[in-house]
Each structure stands twice: as structure tokens, then as C-alpha cells.
């Protein structure tokens, strides 16, 4: 008599998933039904690139910029999908429209995919495109946004650019996760890493900005060129606030008048404590407040916003 277990006719996942809609293999699916193979190299090797856009009050923000960065990432990693930018734009709009979400977090991914022979040669794999829209999420929760984040300044090294181009979005997050746990150990909300020279790098899913004597600085090397990061440069140009990218020693951060972080997942978020010590007077600074207002005002500007066409519901 066989002691092997019987094969299940169908695997049922009892976990809970956010509401939303995904696109995979030419079809739109509820989030709970969107699955990839355990043999996909995106899962096995983190061999993938991705991008994240957001929808706010029914409008995508800077979607074209996200698509350009995504396509550049695929090119850098020798990947391709059977869709051009216009087709991908349509898929992303459809995911949001079918979900009915007015405020959404929209991710699109290209994985290395699978090889029919499980070949270790990445050229043998068929790349795979996946997209999904779920409710808008933020690096900082509502309470953290109101009081400002407590950020841990760690000595954990960000993966150096000589190993992995940081301007190509990827899922190599173990250094980021390690930094998060270092931050949680001192009751911080999140954490920032450093580069090989000990200067500021970036945090888990965000860029960091330092306000000092009326000017704004942000790290130059070992960072993702975030779309929100670029938006800060655009805003500062309009407000005549000097804003530069350069190497930033940790002591410059700790002596800042104001600090804020930026991400598609949350926009502009103030930091009012570093390692538990107050930044400036411990309140959200006036420059951070001005920039935050400008950032959200841009979401209705036709130069940056593209409106989702939701289906009529009788």
C-alpha cells in the first residue's frame, strides 16, 4: 500500500488578500487568484524588475515617467514583454477601472519567468508581465504622517552600485529588511542605510531629503532615482528653493533643520526624530509643509495626471 499522499485536485489558499484586480497571462483576475509558479526565477532568484505608480482621486500621477523607468529597467536586465508602453498603460488603467478604486497602489512587474527545462541560462526563460491595483498604501501610516516619522540611522550598507544598479527597481531587499529590524530594535518607525563611504543612501522604498539653512539636499549615489524624488526637484525649482543631490555625511543629517522622505507609496512624509532625538524643534517644518502641499496639488495638473475611465454602473 502506498504511503505517498494523494495529489490535491485543486490548491485552495485560505489567506486573505487585499481587494483589487490583477492582470496575468492575458486575463484580469481578482487579487486572490493571481499566482505565479514556484519555478519562476522572479521568485527563486529575485530576478525581476518592477515599478509602482499610484492613483489619487481617480487620476494616475506621472504614469508615463513610471513606464519609461520600467522599460529602461527591462532593457538593462535583458528582458522584454509583448506589450509596448501604450498597451501597458491600457492594462494598468483597466486594472484600476475594474477594481473601482479611486485611490490605488498600482504595481507592474517583469519577471525572468520560467524555462521549460529549468535551465540556469537566463536566456532560456520566457519573461512574464504582471500588473495589479490594490488600495493605496503608504510607507507611513496616518498617525506617523501627522506627527512625523522616527527614523533610525543605521550603519547597514546598501547594496553598492558596482554590484547592482540602484536606478533599476528590483526586489533585492534583504539589506533593507535588515535595516528595518535594526530600526524596530530601537522603536523607530523605519530606517535609512548608508553607502560604501558611510554617507546616506536610501531607506526601504523611499528617498531621503535634508533641509539645512533654507536649502535641500538629497543623496546622489547608491539610490533609486525616484519619480517622487524628481517631483521634489521640480517643485523646488518652482519655489526657488535650492535643491541638490550630493554625498551627505550622517552628521549633516543629524544637524538638519528639517528631514523628509519621499515615495510613490505616500508622497512626502516628514521625519521629526532621528534615533529618537528630535529634528529641529520636533515639529513638521514649514519647508516640508510647503513642498507637501505643492506635491498633492500637482495631482490635478493635466501635465502629470491621467484620468481613469471607470465603467458606468447602472
N, C-alpha and C positions, 0 to 999 in steps of 0.2 A: 504494500500500500504506500502510495507516495506521501511524503511528508512536506512536499512543497505547497505553499499557499496557492489558492486559486487566483487567477488573474481577475481583477475587477473589470466589470463591463464598462464602467464609467467612473472616472475620478471626480469626486464631489469635494469642493473646497468650502468648508464651513466658516471661513474667516469673513470678517466684514470688510467692505471696501467703500471708498467714497462714491457718492453719486457722480455720474459723468458718462462720457462716451469716448470710446477708443476707436482707432482705425488700424486694422491689421489685415494683411493678405487680401486687400481689395474689398473689405466689408467693414461696416460700422457696428460696434458691439457695445453692450453695457460694460462698465469697468470690470465687474466681477468675472466676465467671460474672456477678458483679454489676457492671454497667456503666451509665453514663449517656451521653446524646447529647452530642456536642461542641457542639451548639447550645443546650444548657441554660444559662440565664442564671446558674445557680448556679456553673457552670464559667467562663463567659465574663466575668461581672461580679462574681463573689463575692457574688451576690445570693441569700443563703440565711441561714437561722438553724439552729441545731442545739443539742443538749445531749448530755452524756455522763454515764452512770451507771456504777456498777460492781457486779459480783457477787463476793462473797468467801465462800469455803467454802459455796457453794450458795445464798447469800442476797443479794438486791438490798439496797443501802443507800440509804435515803431516796429511793426511786424516785418517790414522789408529789411531793416537792419539785422534783425534776428535771422532771417532767411539767408542773407548774404554771409553772415558769420558761419551759419550751419553748413552752407555749401563749401565755404573755404575749408572748414574742418574735414569734410568728407574728402576733398581734394588732397589735403595734407596727409590723410591716412589711407589714401589709395582705395577709397570706397566710392560707390555710386548707387543710385536708386533710379527706377524707371519713371521718375517724375521731374519736371522742371520746376522752377520757382513758382510759376503761376499755378501749376497743378497742386503743389504742396500748399500754397496759400488757400486754394479752394478747399482742400481736405481739412485744414485747420479751422477755417470758417465753418465748415459743415459740422465738425466735432462740437464746436461751441453752440451752433444753432440747434443741433439735435439735442444737446444737453439742456437747453433752455437757460443756461447760466448767464447772468448779466455781469458777474464778476468771476473771472475764471483764471486758473493756472493752466497754461497750455504747453505741454512738452512734446517735442518731436525728436526722434531718435533714429540713427542708423547704426545697426549692429553689424559686426563682421558676418554674422549668420552661421550657417551650418554647412558642412561638407558631407556629401553622401557616403564618403569612405572614412570620415573622421580624420581627414588629412591634416597634418600640422602645418602645411603650406597655406598661408592666408589667402593666396591667390585662388585656391580651390573652393573657397567658401562663397556662397551666394548671399550677398548683403541684403539686409532686411530693413524696411522702413516701418516705423510705428509712430503713432501720434495719439494724444489723448487730451481731454479737457476735464478738469475737476474743479471744485470750488476754490476760489482764490485763497492762497495761503501766504504767510509772511514769515520771514526769519525771526521777527519779534512779535510776540502776542500783544493784545490790546493794552494790557497793563504795563508791559515793558515799553511800549511805544509812548505811553503817557508820561512815565517817569524817566525814561531814558535807560539804555542798557548798562549793565555792569559787565564789562569786557575783561577777560583775562588776557594778559600779555605774556604769552608763553615763549619758551626758548626752543620750541619744536620747529624743526627745519621743514619748510615747504619743499616738495619735490623740485629740484633745480631745473632750470630751463634746458641745460645741457642734456638732461635725461628725458624730459618731456616738455614740449612746447606748451606753456600755460595759456596761450591765446587760443588753443583748440580745446573746447569744452570736453571734459571726459569724466569718467566715473572712478578715477584713481583717488579715493577719498580717505584712505587709511591714515594718512598724516593728519587730515582734517579731523577725523573721528578721535584720534589720539589727543589732539589739541582740545577738543570738546570735553573729553573726560578729565583732562588737566584743569580745565576751567570749572567743571562741575565740582571738582575736589575742593575748590575754594569758594564755592557757592556763587560762581559767576554765571551769567546767562549764556555767554558764548565766548569765543576765543579768537585771537589773531596769532598767526605764525610769523616766522622770520625767514629771511633768505640766507644764503651762504655767508654773507658778510655780517650777519646779525642785524640787518635793517628790517623794517617792517615789510611784510609781504601782503597776505590777504587772509580772510577767515573762511569758514565753511559756508560757501555760497554768497560771499559778499566782498566788496572792495571797501577800503577804509580811507577816510579823509581827516586831515588835521587842520584846524583853524588856528592861526597864530598871527597876532598883530595885524588883523584885517586881511590876511592872505590865506589861501587854501593850498594845501599840499596833499599829494597822494603818491603812493609808491609807484615806481617806474618799472622795475624789473620783477620777474617771478610772479606776475599777476595776470589774471584774465582781463582782457580789455572789455569790461562790462558795458552793455548798452546803457545802463543807468549811469555808470561812470562817465561815459561820453556825454550823457544828458547834463551832468553836472558842469562839465566844461562849457557846454552850450549856454546853460543858464548863467554861469559866471561871466561869460563874455557879454551877455545882455545886461547884466547888473554892474558891469565894470569892476568886478571883484577879481583880483589876480588869482589864477589857479594854475598850478604847475605840477607836473609829475617829476619826481626826483627820488634819490635814495633818502630815506628818513630813518635816522637812528631812533632807537627806542626811547632815549631820554628826551628827544624832541616831542614825541607823542605824549609822554608823561607830563611835559610842561605846557601842553596845549591850552588855549583858551576855550576851544570847543572841539569835539570829535563827533563825527557821524559816519555811519556805514551806508552802503547802497547796494540794492539788489532788485532784480525784476520781481522777486518774491518779497515785496514790502516797500519798495521805493526808497525813500530817505528816512533813516532811523537814527535818532540821537543816541550818543553814548555819554552818560553823565558820571560814570565811575569806571576806573581802571584798577583792576585788582582790589576793588572795594574802596579805593581812595577817590574823592570827588574830583571831577574835571571842572576847572574854573570855579564858579560858585555853586556847582552841583545842580544847576538848572539847565533846561534846554536853551541853548544860546540863540541870540537874535539872528545871526547869520544862518544858522541851521534852520530856524523857523522861516526865514525869507526864502531860502532855497527849497524847502519842503513845499511851501505854497506854490511857488513857480512850477515845481515838478508836477503837482496834481493839476494845475491849471492847463498845462500842456496837453493833457489827455483829451481836451476838446478842440485842440488846434488841428485843422484839417491837414497840416503838413506832416503830422505824426499819427493821427488817428484814422483807423479804418473801421467802418461800422459793420457789425454783424447783422445779417439779414435773417431774422428768426422766422420760422414758419407761422402762418396765421392759424390760430386755434379757435375754431368755431365755438 
